[in-house]
Amino acid sequence: MRIQIYGAGMAGSYLYMLLSQEFEVGIKDVRSKPDCRCAWGIAYRQAKELYKVIGVNLDEYFLVRPRRAIANGIEFRNRDIVIFDRKRLLEDLWDQIEFREIEADLNVDATGHSRALLPKIDGGLYPTIQMIEKHDAEENIYAYARRTGYAWAFPLGDGLWHVGAGDLTEERAKEMIEKLRQKYGFEKKDTVCTCRAKVRMLPPSKCRPFIHGNVVGVGEAIGCVSGFGEGNAPALQCAKLLHQCLVENSLHNYEERVLREFRWVEREHAFVESIQKGKTLLALLKVPWVVLTERKRSAELSLGSIISVLRSLGS
């Protein structure tokens, strides 16, 4: 089988490295080099094991392991999220990749929220504003949230911070950044770079079809992003599933396997959707699932701490 991948981000580059061992594979990206937009955080243990399969040591790209995550002033102990140099990791992978287009039997849509090849879907797109700044602050993960979006500040080491926000509109995102600055003291100064992007916050079940004709989607293109925004490890896991289906000649099982693997994503998105719609009681009923999942992959959450955050959310 000849396979063409479009998009060389987290999912596309990882899938290329897996598939090129068994298939003839082409890959193409509209960028000339990886960018430094968001997605610096990753679920460490899962990602480390996945990257080991293609001979990449994630520790070589380690920047910071924050001790705490602080949301709306409420503290959680960080369990497994590390900040890594995503841009440099992708640059190193791109050095090993032969970028080309081939006549393919199967095309892979790894183009993220744009779904450049798969049928378009409505809704779930949030504009984001992102910048890298210099600050002197304790290296924790800081967030300020309301029902419709949140702002963040992630430490990148050596006094650099990734500061940004996503919300229903760009204006609301700007407001959230100002709220974050006021809450935690991140005064606007010494901006290294600024960019804008979009993220699609819909679970896999709302991003179907995964397969359309001779096109199959992977990663963010089919909703494999945590309800809290971490899409790096899910993108890798989704690429691994697609690789397994292709090696086993069982692509017809791909959608079912993705939906089963990412049931936890469905639950997190249902939780977030309940909050966005102001259905607090429904959100509370989903809290135990969120706590169980995120205790394993991100932070030491508790029922009480989540309820405290919910009470602090504005409209």
Secondary structure, DSSP 8 states (H G I E B T S, - for coil): -EEEEE--SHHHHHHHHHHTTTSEEEEE-SSSS----S--EEEHHHHHHHHHTTT--GGGGEEE--SEEEETTEEEEESSEEEE-HHHHHHHHHHH---B----SEEEE--GGG-SSS----S-EEEEEEEEEE----S-EEEEEETTEEEEEEEEETTEEEEEEE-SSHHHHHHHHHHHHHHH---S--EEEEEEEEEE---GGGS--SEETTEEE-GGGGT-S-TTS--HHHHHHHHHHHHHHHHTT-GGGHHHHHHHHTHHHHHHHHHHHHHHTT-HHHHHHHHHHHHHHHHHHTEE--HHHHHHHHHH---
